């Protein structure tokens, strides 16, 4: 079964990437989920009743968001083997999006003493890039005159060009001046192109130093701030400053504007300021 499973997952991976045009990262997650399901059901050709039983099992100890992702993988797999799949995912509790205020973002930047890390965090704060998009940036993607960055969208393969500030571009220039190599990647570590895990560690390190979103886990102080928090920050603060939601959609590379609408959740203090600014004087 192990050899057969590996062959099936390889074929399924190709199907997702080539026919469904799903990104490599999402494909990897889907294959992992399907691998666990096929081991549980012990057949590469499951019936709908098998998915129903597995779904019932998931409901006992998995979060709604996790189940939704697994069901998405199952739906693709059942299409792959030519069978119907119509299980409805559980309703997910709407959570308040975590983002940094302008002052919190400034306090984060204040703690960064490394030119590479400073430039990278600015790219996420101003450009709203996903962590995978940051890792995939090349030198040639930066237009130092137009203050733009060409982004290879790793999630839905919709490449875009994002505007950033002069401050962000200058930070990239200062970082590149310290580089003695001619390697293609924009952000590198000692081993080459910087990895997603490294970016996560870097952001959390400075968030801890700035005492942002900290909590204790078995006595160890950690931070809930992640690279995606910086993407939320870029979007939320653009909308809070009266930027059109369609512009924000383009900036973030969202295929569906409903994905962008979740950022219209402006903090109460900002809401009050904007209301007082724009309310008609009767």
TINUDREN-950730 format. One record per residue (C-alpha): residue in one letter; chain; x, y, z. Coordinates in steps of 0.1 Angstrom, whole numbers, plus 2048, in hexadecimal, padded with zeros to 3 digits. Layout:
# TINUDREN-950730
A / A / X / Y / Z
...
This chain:
# TINUDREN-950730
X / A / 800 / 800 / 800
X / A / 81D / 818 / 808
X / A / 82C / 817 / 7E5
X / A / 809 / 819 / 7D5
X / A / 801 / 836 / 7EC
X / A / 820 / 849 / 7E1
X / A / 818 / 844 / 7BD
X / A / 7F4 / 850 / 7C2
X / A / 7FE / 86F / 7D5
X / A / 818 / 877 / 7BA
X / A / 7FD / 875 / 79F
X / A / 7E5 / 889 / 7B5
X / A / 7FF / 8A3 / 7BA
X / A / 804 / 8A7 / 795
X / A / 7DE / 8A9 / 790
X / A / 7DB / 8C5 / 7A9
X / A / 7F8 / 8D9 / 79C
X / A / 7F3 / 8D5 / 776
X / A / 7CD / 8D0 / 772
X / A / 7C0 / 8E3 / 790
X / A / 7DC / 8FD / 78F
X / A / 7E0 / 8FB / 7B5
X / A / 7FF / 909 / 7C5
X / A / 81B / 8F2 / 7D0
X / A / 816 / 8FB / 7F5
X / A / 7F1 / 8F3 / 7F5
X / A / 7F7 / 8D4 / 7E0
X / A / 810 / 8C7 / 7FA
X / A / 7F6 / 8CD / 816
X / A / 7DA / 8BB / 802
X / A / 7F0 / 89D / 7FB
X / A / 7F9 / 89B / 820
X / A / 7D4 / 89B / 829
X / A / 7CB / 881 / 80E
X / A / 7E9 / 86B / 818
X / A / 7DB / 869 / 83C
X / A / 7B8 / 863 / 82F
X / A / 7C3 / 846 / 818
X / A / 7D7 / 836 / 833
X / A / 7B8 / 838 / 84A
X / A / 7A0 / 82A / 830
X / A / 7BA / 811 / 823
X / A / 7AF / 814 / 7FE
X / A / 7B9 / 82C / 7E2
X / A / 795 / 82A / 7D5
X / A / 77F / 835 / 7F2
X / A / 759 / 838 / 7F1
X / A / 745 / 856 / 7FD
X / A / 73B / 844 / 81D
X / A / 760 / 842 / 826
X / A / 763 / 868 / 823
X / A / 744 / 86C / 839
X / A / 753 / 856 / 854
X / A / 774 / 868 / 852
X / A / 762 / 88A / 854
X / A / 74F / 87E / 873
X / A / 771 / 874 / 883
X / A / 780 / 896 / 87B
X / A / 763 / 8A9 / 88B
X / A / 76C / 89A / 8AD
X / A / 78E / 8AA / 8B1
X / A / 796 / 8C1 / 894
X / A / 790 / 8E6 / 890
X / A / 777 / 8F2 / 876
X / A / 793 / 903 / 861
X / A / 7A7 / 8E3 / 861
X / A / 789 / 8CE / 856
X / A / 781 / 8E6 / 83A
X / A / 7A4 / 8E2 / 82C
X / A / 7A2 / 8BC / 82F
X / A / 780 / 8BC / 81E
X / A / 78E / 8D1 / 802
X / A / 7AA / 8B8 / 7FD
X / A / 790 / 89B / 7FD
X / A / 77B / 8AD / 7E4
X / A / 798 / 8AF / 7CC
X / A / 7A2 / 88B / 7D2
X / A / 77F / 87E / 7CB
X / A / 77E / 892 / 7AB
X / A / 7A0 / 883 / 7A3
X / A / 792 / 860 / 7A5
X / A / 772 / 869 / 793
X / A / 75A / 868 / 7B0
X / A / 741 / 881 / 7BF
X / A / 748 / 893 / 7DF
X / A / 72F / 8AB / 7EE
X / A / 736 / 8AD / 814
X / A / 730 / 8CF / 823
X / A / 74C / 8DE / 838
X / A / 744 / 8E9 / 85C
X / A / 73C / 90D / 862
X / A / 75B / 920 / 86D
X / A / 759 / 939 / 889
X / A / 761 / 95B / 87C
X / A / 780 / 968 / 88E
X / A / 78D / 98B / 891
X / A / 7AB / 98F / 87A
X / A / 7CA / 996 / 88E
X / A / 7DE / 9B3 / 881
X / A / 7F7 / 9CD / 88E
X / A / 7EE / 9F1 / 893
X / A / 805 / A0B / 884
X / A / 816 / A10 / 8A5
X / A / 81B / 9EB / 8AB
X / A / 82A / 9E7 / 888
X / A / 842 / A04 / 890
X / A / 84C / 9F3 / 8B0
X / A / 853 / 9D3 / 89D
X / A / 868 / 9E5 / 884
X / A / 87B / 9F7 / 8A0
X / A / 888 / 9D6 / 8AD
X / A / 897 / 9CA / 88C
X / A / 8BC / 9D0 / 889
X / A / 8C3 / 9BA / 86B
X / A / 8C1 / 9CB / 849
X / A / 8B3 / 9AB / 838
X / A / 898 / 9A5 / 852
X / A / 88F / 9CA / 852
X / A / 88A / 9CA / 82D
X / A / 877 / 9AA / 82D
X / A / 85E / 9B5 / 848
X / A / 858 / 9D6 / 836
X / A / 850 / 9C2 / 816
X / A / 836 / 9AF / 82A
X / A / 828 / 9CD / 83C
X / A / 825 / 9E3 / 81D
X / A / 821 / 9C9 / 801
X / A / 80A / 9B1 / 814
X / A / 81D / 993 / 806
X / A / 817 / 96F / 811
X / A / 835 / 95F / 821
X / A / 83A / 948 / 803
X / A / 839 / 966 / 7EC
X / A / 854 / 977 / 800
X / A / 86A / 958 / 7FE
X / A / 865 / 956 / 7D8
X / A / 870 / 97A / 7D1
X / A / 88E / 97F / 7BA
X / A / 8A3 / 99F / 7B7
X / A / 894 / 9A5 / 794
X / A / 871 / 9A7 / 7A3
X / A / 879 / 9C9 / 7B3
X / A / 874 / 9E9 / 79F
X / A / 889 / A02 / 7B2
X / A / 87C / A1F / 79D
X / A / 857 / A18 / 79D
X / A / 856 / A0B / 7C1
X / A / 845 / 9EB / 7B7
X / A / 84B / 9C5 / 7BD
X / A / 841 / 9AA / 7A5
X / A / 832 / 98E / 7B9
X / A / 82F / 96A / 7AE
X / A / 80E / 95F / 7BE
X / A / 815 / 93C / 7CC
X / A / 7F1 / 936 / 7D8
X / A / 7DB / 93C / 7B9
X / A / 7F6 / 942 / 79F
X / A / 7E9 / 966 / 798
X / A / 809 / 97A / 796
X / A / 806 / 99F / 79F
X / A / 81A / 9BF / 7A3
X / A / 817 / 9D0 / 7C5
X / A / 81F / 9F3 / 7CE
X / A / 836 / 9F9 / 7EC
X / A / 844 / A19 / 7FC
X / A / 865 / A2A / 7F5
X / A / 86F / A20 / 819
X / A / 86B / 9FC / 810
X / A / 87F / 9FF / 7F0
X / A / 89B / A11 / 802
X / A / 89C / 9F6 / 81C
X / A / 8A0 / 9DB / 800
X / A / 8BB / 9F0 / 7F0
X / A / 8CE / 9F2 / 811
X / A / 8CB / 9CD / 816
X / A / 8D7 / 9C5 / 7F3
X / A / 8F5 / 9DC / 7F8
X / A / 901 / 9C4 / 813
X / A / 8FF / 9A6 / 7FC
X / A / 920 / 99A / 7EC
X / A / 90F / 97E / 7D8
X / A / 8FD / 980 / 7B7
X / A / 8E3 / 966 / 7BF
X / A / 8C0 / 96A / 7B0
X / A / 8AA / 969 / 7D0
X / A / 8A2 / 98A / 7E0
X / A / 8A3 / 97D / 804
X / A / 8BD / 963 / 80C
X / A / 8CB / 951 / 82A
X / A / 8EC / 93E / 82D
X / A / 8DC / 921 / 81B
X / A / 8CE / 934 / 7FE
X / A / 8AB / 941 / 7F8
X / A / 89A / 948 / 81A
X / A / 880 / 92F / 825
X / A / 85D / 933 / 832
X / A / 867 / 925 / 854
X / A / 884 / 93E / 856
X / A / 86C / 95B / 84F
X / A / 854 / 94F / 86A
X / A / 870 / 94D / 883
X / A / 87D / 96F / 87A
X / A / 85B / 980 / 87E
X / A / 854 / 96F / 89F
X / A / 876 / 978 / 8AD
X / A / 870 / 99D / 8A8
X / A / 84C / 99B / 8B3
X / A / 858 / 98C / 8D4
X / A / 872 / 9A7 / 8D7
X / A / 857 / 9C1 / 8D2
X / A / 840 / 9AF / 8EA
X / A / 824 / 9AB / 8D0
X / A / 808 / 991 / 8D5
X / A / 81C / 97E / 8EE
X / A / 80F / 960 / 903
X / A / 81E / 944 / 917
X / A / 81F / 920 / 90C
X / A / 82C / 909 / 927
X / A / 83F / 925 / 936
X / A / 84F / 930 / 915
X / A / 846 / 953 / 908
X / A / 83A / 952 / 8E4
X / A / 82A / 96A / 8CB
X / A / 80B / 966 / 8B6
X / A / 819 / 97E / 89C
X / A / 821 / 96C / 87B
X / A / 82A / 977 / 858
X / A / 805 / 974 / 850
X / A / 7FE / 98D / 86C
X / A / 812 / 9A6 / 857
X / A / 7FD / 99E / 838
X / A / 7DE / 9A5 / 84D
X / A / 7EE / 9C5 / 859
X / A / 7F5 / 9D1 / 836
X / A / 7D1 / 9CB / 82B
X / A / 7C0 / 9D8 / 84A
X / A / 7D3 / 9F8 / 84D
X / A / 7CD / 9FF / 828
X / A / 7A8 / 9FC / 82C
X / A / 7A9 / A0F / 84D
X / A / 7B9 / A2B / 83A
X / A / 79C / A2C / 821
X / A / 7AC / A17 / 805
X / A / 793 / A08 / 7ED
X / A / 78D / 9E4 / 7F4
X / A / 792 / 9DB / 7CF
X / A / 7B5 / 9EA / 7D0
X / A / 7BC / 9D6 / 7EF
X / A / 7AF / 9B6 / 7DD
X / A / 7C8 / 9BD / 7C1
X / A / 7E4 / 9C5 / 7DA
X / A / 7DF / 9A4 / 7ED
X / A / 7D9 / 98E / 7CD
X / A / 7B7 / 982 / 7D8
X / A / 7A3 / 970 / 7BD
X / A / 782 / 976 / 7CF
X / A / 77A / 998 / 7DE
X / A / 768 / 986 / 7FB
X / A / 78B / 97C / 807
X / A / 793 / 9A1 / 809
X / A / 773 / 9AC / 819
X / A / 77D / 99B / 83A
X / A / 795 / 9B7 / 83F
X / A / 779 / 9D0 / 841
X / A / 779 / 9CA / 866
X / A / 789 / 9EB / 86F
X / A / 793 / 9EF / 894
X / A / 77A / A02 / 8A9
X / A / 792 / A1F / 8AF
X / A / 799 / A22 / 88A
X / A / 774 / A1F / 882
X / A / 76D / A3C / 899
X / A / 788 / A52 / 88A
X / A / 77C / A4A / 866
X / A / 758 / A50 / 86F
X / A / 75F / A72 / 87E
X / A / 774 / A7B / 860
X / A / 75A / A71 / 845
X / A / 739 / A77 / 856
X / A / 725 / A93 / 846
X / A / 720 / AB3 / 85A
X / A / 6FB / AB7 / 85B
